Amino acid sequence: MILSTKELKSIKAGAGLSATLINALVKGFTSFMDVGRYLGSSIRRLFGGSACPLK
């Protein structure tokens, strides 16, 4: 079945928020927060003197 140009222009795609999109955004935000937490913890340990000394 071949669609005409007029029929192709009338096709409307769904642009709503799906559960998959929301899940991906939440996982991305969680990963971003984890990286910040680990980085902050490392900086605090370095400047707080509780890091292991380098040999």
C-alpha positions in Angstrom: 0.0 0.0 0.0 1.5 3.3 -1.1 0.3 6.6 0.5 -0.1 9.8 -1.4 1.6 13.0 -0.3 -1.7 14.4 1.0 -2.2 11.3 3.1 1.4 11.4 4.4 1.0 15.0 5.5 -2.2 14.2 7.4 -0.4 11.6 9.7 -0.1 12.8 13.2 2.4 11.2 15.5 1.9 10.8 19.2 3.8 13.4 21.2 2.6 12.5 24.7 4.6 11.4 27.7 4.9 7.7 27.8 6.0 5.6 30.7 9.2 4.7 28.9 10.2 8.3 28.5 9.4 9.2 32.1 11.4 6.1 33.3 14.4 7.2 31.2 14.2 10.8 32.5 14.0 9.5 36.1 16.9 7.2 35.6 19.0 10.0 34.0 18.2 12.3 36.9 19.1 9.6 39.5 22.4 8.9 37.7 23.2 12.6 37.7 22.5 12.9 41.4 24.6 9.8 42.1 27.6 11.3 40.3 27.2 14.5 42.3 27.0 12.6 45.5 30.1 10.6 44.8 32.0 13.7 43.6 31.0 15.7 46.7 31.9 12.8 49.0 35.4 12.5 47.4 36.0 16.2 47.7 34.9 16.2 51.3 37.2 13.2 52.1 40.2 14.8 50.3 39.9 18.2 52.1 38.8 16.6 55.4 41.9 14.5 55.6 40.1 11.2 55.7 41.4 10.0 52.4 44.0 7.2 52.2 47.5 8.6 51.7 49.2 8.1 48.4 52.5 6.2 48.4 
